[in-house]
């Protein structure tokens, strides 16, 4: 029910995906009457692999987290996540409110052992025709070194499982490659990652800059959610800008139109590479269940890609493979390395694990 377009996009994408993929089954979670109406539009009212799970409430895109967590307990988002929790579904895909999805996912599914905060991980294209995995892309705008360290471990586990690389390379996004550059959070994170590299646990390349994302310098780029989300939206905007500019230029006069016809194959290849829709669907890493976040503005084609990523992850048993990798990589706090910090506002005792 979420996103800018709701069932008009999500149901249409599910029908199209089910028609071309015989091994998938969908639980369409939301207000039953609305979903049934959309299914009829696509002549899929009796589709054998499309089942409706009714939910009476919807988390709106501007709902505060408190509303999503405490008041709307029968929302389509929460009911969908409960399907994953009880094993009725292997993955959840949502285009809804990102903050609400993260909060409700953490509440319903819980995080993996050793993970303080889940992170959104997605892929971006690069010059090597390989994916650059980047996280966090918006779930955590304020991070400590501990969190970025965990993001790197989760990203390494994911890429290892999906790409078959034993130790994928990790870059830490910074304002320069030199060790002296960056804020204290980035510098301290680099120290943690170097220590893991020296112990042979991770393949830490070092600091990387924005251009390295698209050059494919490393398999993984780690940053906080504020920087990651801005980078992602800027890249998507640039992709659309280039496409619109090229289309306008080739249509400007007959000679350019002829050039476009001659270069049709190359232009289609460029479009496929730079089309942001082809990279829709970010994984919420660190949860005890597969959850994928689609852009709220996604159209049918774009939402199908988010479904595809969830389907591939479920089919390849990525969750258990990540859990196994994380158990090996996640540092275990030694008794002497546990720092007890008393929160000044409520005297709640917090325990922070250090590497």
C-alpha positions in Angstrom: 0.0 0.0 0.0 3.0 2.3 0.3 5.0 4.6 -1.9 3.8 7.5 -4.0 1.5 5.3 -6.2 0.5 2.4 -3.9 -1.2 -0.6 -5.4 -1.4 0.9 -8.9 2.3 0.2 -9.1 3.0 -2.6 -6.6 0.1 -4.9 -7.8 1.0 -4.3 -11.4 4.6 -5.1 -10.8 3.7 -8.3 -8.9 1.4 -9.5 -11.6 4.1 -8.9 -14.3 6.8 -10.6 -12.2 4.6 -13.6 -11.5 3.7 -14.0 -15.1 7.4 -14.3 -16.1 8.7 -16.1 -13.1 7.0 -19.4 -12.3 8.9 -20.0 -9.1 7.5 -17.0 -7.2 4.4 -16.7 -5.0 3.1 -13.4 -3.7 1.3 -12.3 -0.6 -0.2 -9.0 -1.5 -0.7 -7.2 1.9 -3.1 -4.4 2.2 -6.7 -3.3 2.0 -8.4 -6.3 0.3 -11.0 -4.4 -1.7 -8.4 -2.1 -3.3 -6.0 -4.9 -4.1 -8.8 -7.0 -5.7 -9.8 -4.0 -7.8 -6.2 -3.6 -9.1 -5.9 -7.4 -9.8 -9.1 -7.2 -11.9 -7.6 -4.4 -14.0 -4.8 -6.8 -14.9 -7.0 -9.8 -15.4 -5.3 -11.5 -12.5 -8.2 -11.8 -10.0 -7.8 -15.6 -9.9 -4.1 -15.9 -10.4 -3.0 -19.1 -8.5 0.2 -17.5 -7.2 -1.2 -14.2 -6.0 -2.8 -14.2 -2.6 -4.3 -11.3 -0.7 -3.5 -10.8 3.0 -5.9 -8.2 4.4 -4.6 -5.3 6.5 -6.9 -2.6 7.7 -4.4 0.3 8.1 -1.8 2.0 6.0 1.4 3.8 7.2 1.4 7.0 5.3 4.6 8.5 3.8 4.5 11.3 6.4 3.5 9.3 9.5 5.8 9.7 12.5 7.5 6.6 13.7 5.4 6.6 16.9 2.3 6.2 14.8 3.7 3.4 12.7 5.0 1.5 15.7 2.3 2.0 18.4 -0.9 3.1 16.8 -1.1 1.3 13.4 -0.6 -2.3 14.5 -2.6 -3.7 11.6 -0.8 -1.7 9.0 0.1 -3.4 5.7 3.7 -2.8 6.5 3.5 -4.5 9.9 1.4 -7.4 8.7 3.8 -8.0 5.8 6.8 -8.1 8.1 4.9 -10.5 10.3 4.6 -12.8 7.3 8.4 -12.9 7.2 8.7 -13.4 10.9 6.4 -16.5 11.0 7.9 -18.0 7.9 4.9 -17.5 5.6 7.1 -15.4 3.3 10.8 -15.4 2.7 11.2 -11.7 1.9 9.3 -8.4 2.2 9.3 -5.7 -0.4 8.0 -2.2 0.4 8.0 1.2 -1.2 6.6 2.8 2.0 7.9 5.3 4.6 11.6 4.4 5.0 11.9 5.4 8.6 8.8 3.5 9.5 9.9 0.4 7.6 13.2 0.4 9.4 11.7 0.9 12.8 8.9 -1.6 12.4 11.3 -4.1 10.9 13.6 -3.8 13.9 10.7 -4.3 16.2 9.2 -7.2 14.4 12.2 -9.1 13.1 14.9 -7.9 15.5 18.6 -7.5 14.5 21.2 -10.1 14.0 23.5 -10.8 16.9 26.2 -8.1 17.1 24.3 -5.6 15.0 23.3 -2.3 16.7 21.7 -0.7 13.6 20.5 -2.2 10.3 21.7 -0.4 7.2 20.3 0.1 3.7 22.6 -1.4 1.1 22.1 -1.1 -2.7 24.2 -1.2 -5.8 25.4 1.4 -8.2 27.0 0.9 -11.7 30.6 1.4 -12.3 33.1 1.6 -15.2 34.1 -2.0 -14.8 30.5 -3.2 -15.6 30.3 -4.6 -12.1 28.2 -3.5 -9.1 29.5 -1.2 -6.4 27.7 -2.0 -3.2 27.1 1.0 -1.0 25.8 1.4 2.5 24.3 3.1 4.4 21.9 4.8 2.0 19.6 6.5 4.4 18.7 4.5 7.5 21.1 6.1 9.9 21.9 9.7 9.4 24.0 10.0 12.6 26.6 7.3 13.1 29.5 6.4 15.4 32.6 4.5 14.3 31.1 1.3 15.8 28.1 1.6 13.4 30.2 2.2 10.3 32.4 -0.7 11.3 29.4 -3.0 11.5 28.2 -1.7 8.1 31.5 -2.7 6.6 31.2 -6.2 8.1 27.6 -6.6 6.9 28.5 -5.3 3.4 31.4 -7.7 3.2 29.2 -10.6 4.2 26.5 -9.7 1.6 28.9 -9.3 -1.3 30.7 -12.5 -0.4 27.3 -14.3 -0.5 26.0 -12.7 -3.6 29.1 -12.3 -5.7 31.1 -15.3 -4.5 34.1 -13.2 -3.4 35.9 -14.5 -0.3 37.1 -11.1 0.8 35.6 -8.2 -1.2 37.4 -4.9 -1.0 36.0 -2.2 1.2 36.4 1.6 0.8 35.5 4.2 3.4 34.0 7.3 1.8 35.9 10.4 2.7 36.8 13.8 1.5 40.3 12.6 0.5 42.4 9.4 0.4 44.9 10.5 2.9 44.6 9.2 6.5 44.7 12.7 8.0 41.6 13.8 6.2 38.0 13.5 7.3 36.1 14.0 10.6 36.8 12.0 13.8 34.1 9.4 13.0 35.7 8.5 9.7 39.2 8.5 11.1 38.3 6.2 14.0 36.3 3.9 11.7 39.4 3.6 9.5 41.4 2.5 12.5 38.9 -0.2 13.3 38.9 -1.4 9.6 42.7 -1.4 9.4 42.9 -3.5 12.5 40.5 -6.0 10.9 42.6 -5.9 7.7 45.8 -6.6 9.6 44.1 -9.6 11.3 43.0 -10.9 7.9 39.3 -10.5 8.7 38.4 -7.9 6.1 39.9 -6.5 2.9 40.1 -2.8 3.7 41.3 -0.8 0.7 41.4 2.5 2.6 39.7 5.9 2.1 37.9 6.5 -1.2 36.3 9.5 -2.7 33.0 10.0 -4.6 34.5 9.4 -8.0 35.7 5.9 -6.8 32.1 4.7 -6.5 31.6 4.8 -10.3 35.2 3.9 -11.1 34.7 0.6 -9.3 37.8 1.1 -7.1 36.3 -1.1 -4.4 33.5 -3.7 -4.2 31.9 -1.9 -1.2 31.7 1.7 -0.2 30.8 2.5 3.4 29.4 5.8 4.7 26.7 7.1 7.0 23.1 7.3 5.9 23.1 11.1 5.4 26.0 11.1 3.0 24.9 7.9 1.3 21.4 9.1 0.6 22.5 12.4 -0.8 25.0 10.6 -3.0 22.4 8.1 -4.2 19.8 10.8 -5.1 22.5 12.9 -6.8 23.6 9.9 -8.9 20.0 9.1 -9.9 19.3 12.7 -10.8 22.5 12.9 -12.9 21.5 9.7 -14.7 18.1 11.1 -15.6 19.7 14.4 -16.6 22.1 12.7 -19.0 19.2 10.7 -20.5 17.0 13.8 -21.0 19.9 15.8 -22.4 20.9 13.2 -24.9 17.3 12.6 -26.0 16.7 16.3 -26.5 20.0 16.8 -28.4 19.3 13.8 -30.8 15.8 15.2 -31.6 17.0 18.7 -32.2 17.5 18.4 -36.0 17.3 15.8 -38.8 21.0 15.2 -38.9 21.1 14.4 -35.2 18.0 12.1 -35.6 20.0 10.2 -38.3 22.9 10.0 -35.9 20.6 8.6 -33.2 19.3 5.9 -35.5 22.9 4.9 -36.4 23.9 4.8 -32.7 20.7 3.1 -31.5 22.5 0.1 -30.1 25.0 2.1 -28.2 22.4 4.5 -26.9 20.3 1.5 -25.6 23.3 0.2 -23.8 24.0 3.5 -22.2 20.4 3.8 -21.1 20.4 0.4 -19.5 23.6 1.2 -17.6 22.6 4.6 -16.4 18.9 4.0 -15.8 18.3 4.4 -12.0 15.3 2.0 -12.2 17.6 -0.9 -13.0 19.2 -0.5 -9.5 16.0 -0.1 -7.4 15.7 -2.2 -4.3 17.9 -1.7 -1.3 18.4 -4.5 1.3 17.9 -3.7 5.0 21.0 -5.5 6.2 21.4 -6.7 9.8 17.8 -7.9 10.3 16.7 -11.5 11.0 14.7 -11.5 7.9 15.0 -10.3 4.3 13.5 -6.8 3.8 13.9 -4.8 0.6 13.1 -1.1 0.3 12.0 0.3 -3.1 12.0 4.0 -3.9 8.7 5.6 -3.0 8.4 7.1 -6.5 9.1 3.8 -8.3 7.0 3.0 -11.3 6.0 -0.5 -12.3 9.3 -1.3 -14.1 11.4 0.0 -11.2 9.4 -1.8 -8.6 9.9 -5.1 -10.5 13.6 -4.7 -10.0 13.1 -4.4 -6.2 11.1 -7.6 -6.4 13.8 -9.2 -8.4 16.4 -8.4 -5.8 14.3 -9.9 -3.0 13.5 -13.0 -5.1 17.2 -13.6 -5.9 18.2 -13.1 -2.2 15.5 -15.6 -1.0 16.3 -18.1 -3.8 20.0 -18.1 -3.0 19.5 -18.3 0.8 21.4 -15.1 1.3 20.1 -14.6 4.8 21.6 -17.7 6.3 24.8 -17.1 4.4 25.1 -13.6 5.7 24.4 -14.8 9.3 27.2 -17.4 8.9 29.6 -14.8 7.6 28.7 -12.3 10.2 29.2 -14.8 13.0 32.8 -15.1 11.8 33.5 -11.5 11.2 31.6 -9.6 13.9 34.1 -8.8 16.8 33.2 -10.4 20.1 33.7 -8.0 23.0 36.2 -9.1 25.6 35.3 -8.5 29.2 38.1 -6.0 29.5 37.0 -4.2 26.3 33.5 -3.4 27.3 33.0 0.2 28.2 30.0 1.0 30.5 28.6 4.4 29.7 25.9 6.0 31.8 23.5 8.1 29.7 23.2 11.5 31.4 19.6 12.1 30.6 18.0 9.0 32.2 20.8 7.2 34.0 20.1 4.2 31.8 23.2 1.9 31.7 24.4 1.4 28.2 27.0 -1.1 27.1 29.2 -0.2 24.1 31.3 -2.9 22.5 34.7 -1.9 21.3 36.9 -3.7 18.8 
